[in-house]
Amino acid sequence: MKTTVLTKSNVFIIGPVATLLGFIINALYLFLSGAFNIQNIGLCIILFTIVINVLMLPLTIKQQKSSKLTQVMNPELQAIAKKYKNKKDQASMMKMQEEQQAVYAKYGISPMGSCLPMLIQMPILFAMYQVIWKVPAYVKSVYNMYTALVSDVLASTQMQTFLSDFSTNARVNLDKVGFTNDSVVDILHSMTPANWAAFADKFPDYKDVIEQTAAQAAHVNQFLTINITDSPFAIIKDSFANHQWLALVIAILIPLLAGLTQYLNTKLIPQPESNGDDTNSAMNSSMKTMNTMMPLMSVFFCFTFSTGIGIYWVASSAVRCVIQLIVNKRMEKVDIEEMVKQNMEKYNEKRVKQGLRPENISGQAKKNLKNLQNPVVEDEEAIRNKNEKRLQSMKDSTEYYNKAAKPGSIASKARMVEQYNEKNNKNAKSYKK
């Protein structure tokens, strides 16, 4: 029986990404089934997150390098902003943008570089939601599990009436698509174990095929005793009512782990330091707010979406944490000065092609680089010099006060009072002894 999967997402960008992700998950499913005789969508999701994050590793490393260079570059950008602070006319604003773009080009950094990983991850997340929600549409082996029962359903009006009650959970618009091979598969895939039991009781003549299909679906969708097509919130309610405590604990842990791993991930990513600039401070404040809100949003979404989404979220954040630790270690050994030099060479090559004179690394850039490489040493030295100057100034003023005060002046009388107090203090100490 030839089937055409009509339930794939056709949303702009999300649809093609979902098709690509479905191809990868289908390949992983076939690999696990053929090599280890394991048919499990939850395990495929975990392996998928590892594959995707490894493929994105070069982008992650590039982002971290850009972050390092941004610390060197920021003082120049702030100087430009300060230069045009009170100039709001269009010509000045365009000139400021040109100078800022020149600084970005000189250091080889894209202004949107820090946003690129998020722009890539968001379509993947939404597409992954589509794939997990409609696994049979993307994993042919799962689709084929339902075909025997689909034939019976399409031949029975009573079974169609029964299944129509679950079309909302499957997000199938029966008024629009009607009962087809694909819509029936989507409805069957969305059913919980309790729904399957009611289905078998309602149609005893088809009990064998219903129970066989239900067993296959449970085997594929079960992960750590829970069904990944259910939301943790629904699992918590059902497991509490049926005293299934292990399933209850796992359903609670998945959203909490999603939030915790997301939080750890934000802590591992190097954050830009505040330097007193109002714009920079506002940006840092926004980043801190987002880093706080994202873990909380992860917990909320993973409670309400299917458990498969929660598994993906936990696995993805955990894998990113491991990768971030490796990248951080690697970045500690990176020669920033060499990075700046290489980017300057690329920048000058472009300038030569445009018929412009090449530039040397500016004194400001060298100063910024030196401050970045030795910030603590310079701060301690500056504080020490400042303290020494202050103590020397106090000593000089005291000597002048003691030696240069004229007889009869206020300073001379103050000195007499001070000497009288010192003498009394000495007498008091002698008396106590």
N, C-alpha and C positions, 0 to 999 in steps of 0.2 A: 504494500500500500504506500503510494507516494504521498508525502505530506509536505506542505509549504508552511513554514513558520511565519505567521503573520503578526505575532505579538512582540517582536523585537522593537526596541525603542527607535523612533524615527525623529527624535528631537535634534535640532541643529547642534552639531559638535558632539553632543552626548551620544547620539545614535551610533555614529561611526566608531567612537571610542569604546562603547559597549560591545560592539561587534568584535573589535580587536581583543578586548579583555575576555570575551566569551571564547574566542579562538584559543587564547592562552590557557584558560581554565579547562577547556575541553581537551587540549593536548595533555595537560597535567593529569586529568581524570583518566585518560586512556593509558598514560604511562604508569600510574599507580595500579590501575586495574590489570594491565598486562604484565608488569614486572613483579608486583607484590600481591596481586589479587585483592586489592583494597579499593572499595568503591565508597568514597566519602567526600562530600562537597566541602565540609568544614576543613578537612585537611588540605584540600585543593586551594581553599582561600588563603590558608597560612603560607603554603608554598608560593602562591601567587604574589603575596606581599613581599616575600624575600626576593623573588625574581624582579619585580618592578623596582624595588628600592636599590638593588644592585645595578640595574640598568640606569638608574638616575644618579648613581654615585659620582660620575664625572661632573654632573651639574651641581651636586652638593659641594664638591671640592672647589669648583669655580666660584660658587657663592661665598664660601669662606675666605677665599683669596680676595675677592672683591670687598668683603667686610674689613679685612686687614688693611687694604689699600685706602678704604674710605676713612679710616682713622688718620692716615697720613694726609689725606686730601682735605679733610673737613676745615682745618684752619684757613686754607685758601678760599674755600667757599664762603666762610663766615666773613672774611675780609672783604670779599666782593659784596656780600649782603650789607655789610656796614657801610661800604662806599656809596651804595645807592639807597640807603635807608630812608632818606627824606625826599627821594626823587620818585614821584609817582606818574610822571608823564610817560606816554607810550614809547618815545624814543629811548628814554633811560631804561625802561623795563626791558625793551628788546636788547639793548646793549648789555644789560646785566645777564640776560639769558645767554647771549652769545659768549660772554666771558665764562659763565658757569659751564656751558657745554664744552668750551675749550679746555677747562680744567678736567672735566670728566674724560675727554678724549686723550689728554696728556697721560692720565693714569690708567687708561684702558678700561674704564668702568662704565657700565650702562646705568643710567638713572633708575631704570626699571629692573635692574639685575636682582635686587632683593625680593621683588614681587614675583619673579618668574617661576620659582619653585611652587609657590602657592597657586599661581595661575594654571600650572600643569596639574597639580594635585587635586584641585577642585573638580574639574571634569572627570578625572579618574574616580573620585569618590562618588559623584552622582551616577556615573556609568556603572560603577560597581554595584550600586544600589539596584539598578535596573537588572543587572545580570543575576544577582542573588535572588531578587524577587521573582524573576522569570527564568530560573535555571534551565528548564526544559527547552526554552527557545534558543539557548546558546550551547547546551551540552546535549548532543544528539543521543548519547547512550541513555541519559535520563529520560529524554522524550520517548524513546522506544519502550520504556518500562510500562507506559500507560496505554499503548496502542491497542492491546487486547481488550481492555475494559472500555476504551473509547468506542469501539465498534458496537458493543452492547448498549452503551448509553445513547448513541445516535439512533439506535433501532427501537428505543423505549421512550415514549412520551412521559411516562410516570417518573423514570429516572431523571429525565431532563428537568421536570418540575421540581424534584427533590434537590438537584444540584444548583438550581437557579438561586436558592437561598444563600449559597456560598459565593456567588459571583461578585458580590461587593468586596469580600475579603481578597479575592483574586484580582480585583480591579478590572473586571471584564464587563464591558457594556454589551449585554446580550441584545438589547434593543437595536444596537447598531451592527454587531457582527453575527448575532444569532449563534446557534449551536453548530460549531465546526470542530474538526479534529483539534485545532489549536486552542480554541476557547475552552473545550472540555478538558484538555490537558492542563491548562492554566488553573482551572477550577479544582481539579483533582490534586494538583501539586500544592495548593494553598490549604488543603484540609488537614485538620489536626487529628491525632489518634482517636479522640472522642468522636469526631465527625465520621471517621472511617467505621467505627463500631456501630454508630447509628445507621450508616449507609448499609452495612451488611445485615443488620436486623430488619431494616425496611424491605430489603429485597433478598429473601432467603434463597430464591432460585439462582441468584448470581453470587451467592455468598463465597464460594470457592475463589472465583476470579477476583472478587473485591478484596478478600483477605490476602490473597497472594500479592496483588498490586500494592496494598497497604503495607505489607511486610517489606517489599522491595523499596518503597518510598521511605519508610522509617529507617531502613538500613543505610540508605544513601544520605539522608538528611540528619541522622542522629550524630550528635557530637557531645561527648561527656554527659551522656544520659538525657540530653535535651534536644528538641527538634529545632533546627536553625531557621525554619520558616516561621516559627512563632516569635513574638516579641517577648523580651524578658518580663515585661509587665504582665502579659497574659500567662506566661509560665509560672510566675510567682503566685498568681491567683489560683491557678489549677493545682499546683503542687502543694500549696497550703491547704486547700480543700481536701486533697487526697493523701495528705501526710507524706508527701514525697520530699523529704528534707534535703537530700543531696541535690536534687534538681532545683530546689528553692535557693540553696546557697550559691550554686553555680550561676543561676539567673541573676542574683544580686551582685555577684562578684564581677561579671563581665562588664556592666556599665561602670562600676567603680574602678576597675582596672583600666578601662578606657580613659577615664578622667585622670587617673594617677600617672599612667604612662605618658599622656599628653603633657601633663605638668612637668614631669621629669625631662621630657624632650625640650621644652622651652627653657629650662634651667641649664641644659647642656649647651645650648646654642649661645655663642658669645654675644653679649649685648653691648651696644655702643655706650661709652661713658658720657655723662653730662658735663658740659664745659661752660655753663652759664648762659649760653645763647638761648634767647627766648624760643626761637623756632625749634632748635634742637631739643630743648627741655620739653616743649609741647609734644614733639614727636616721641620722645622717650616715654612720656606719661601715657600717650596713646598705646604704645607698644606694651607697657606694663599692664594696662587695662585689658588689652586683647589677650595677653598671656594668662591673665586671671580668668577671663570669661570663656576662653576656648575649652579648657578642661571641664568647666561646668556645663557648657553646651554639649560636650561629648557625652557626659553622663546622661543628660536629658534625652538626646537623640538615641542613644543606645538602649535606653529603657523603652522607648516607643517604637523604634524600627525593629525589623526582624533581627533575631540573634546573630544571623550570618553577618550583618553589618557590624554588630558589636565585635565579633571575632576578627573581622577585617581591621577594625579600628584599633583593637588591642595589639594585634600582631604587627600592624603597620607602625604604630608608635614605638613598640618594643624594638623592632628591627631598626628604626631610625635612631633610637637611643644608642644601640650598639655601634651603628655606623658613625654616629656623631662622636662617640668616644674615640674611635679609630681616627677620624678626621682631625679631631682636636690634637691628638698626639702627633699626627703628621704635620699639622700647621705650626706646632711649636718648633719644628726643625726647619721650617721654610725661611729662606733668606729674603726678607722684605725688600732690602736694598736692591737685590738682584731682580726681584719682581718689578720694581719701579724702573730699573734700567732697561729691562726687556720691553716693558710697555712704552717707555720713551722711544726706543728704537723703532717699534711698530708705528708709533705716532709720527715720528719724523719721516718714515718711509711714505706715509700718506701725504704729509706736507710736501715732500719732494715731488710726488706724483701730481700734486695740485699746483706745482710751480712756486711753492713758498719756501722760505728759509727754514732749515732745521733748527730746533731749539735744544739747548743744554738743560739738564736738570737744574731748576732754579735754586737759589740760596734758600728761599722759603721752604721748598720741598725737602732740602737737606736738613734744615732746622726741624721741620715737622717729623722727619724720620728719626733724627737723633732723640727728640723728645719722646717718641713712641718707644724706642729701643731702651732708653735709660731714664724712665720717668721717676722712679723711686730715688735713685742716686742723686739726681739733680734737685729734687725736692728737699732731701735731707741737707744737701750742701747749701742750698739757698736759705733754709731755716737756720742752719748753724752760723752762716755769715751774718744774717740779720740779727741774731742774738748777740754775736760778738760785737757788732757795731753799736747795738743798744747799750751793752754793758760798758763799752769804752766811752760812749757819750755821757753816761751817768757818772763815770769816774772822773772825766774831764770837768764836768760841771761842778762836782763836789770839790775838786781841788781848787777850782777858781773861786768857789764860794768860801773856802777856808782861807785862802791866801790873799785874794784880791779885794776882799771887802774893806771899805774905808772906815776908819774910826768914826763912831757916831752915826753911821748909816744903819738903815733897817736890817741889812744883811749882817752887819757886825753885831747888832743887838740880838738878832736871832741866833747867832753863833754863841754868844754869851749864855743865852738860855739853854742851848743844847749842851754846852759844857757843864753848866750847873746841874742839869738832869743826869748827865753821865756820872758826875761826882756823887750825887745822892744815891744813884743806883749801886755804885761801888760800896758806899758806906752801908747801905741796907744789906748787901750781901755779906759784908764783914761782920755786921751785928748778928746776923742769923748764924754764922759759923761760931 
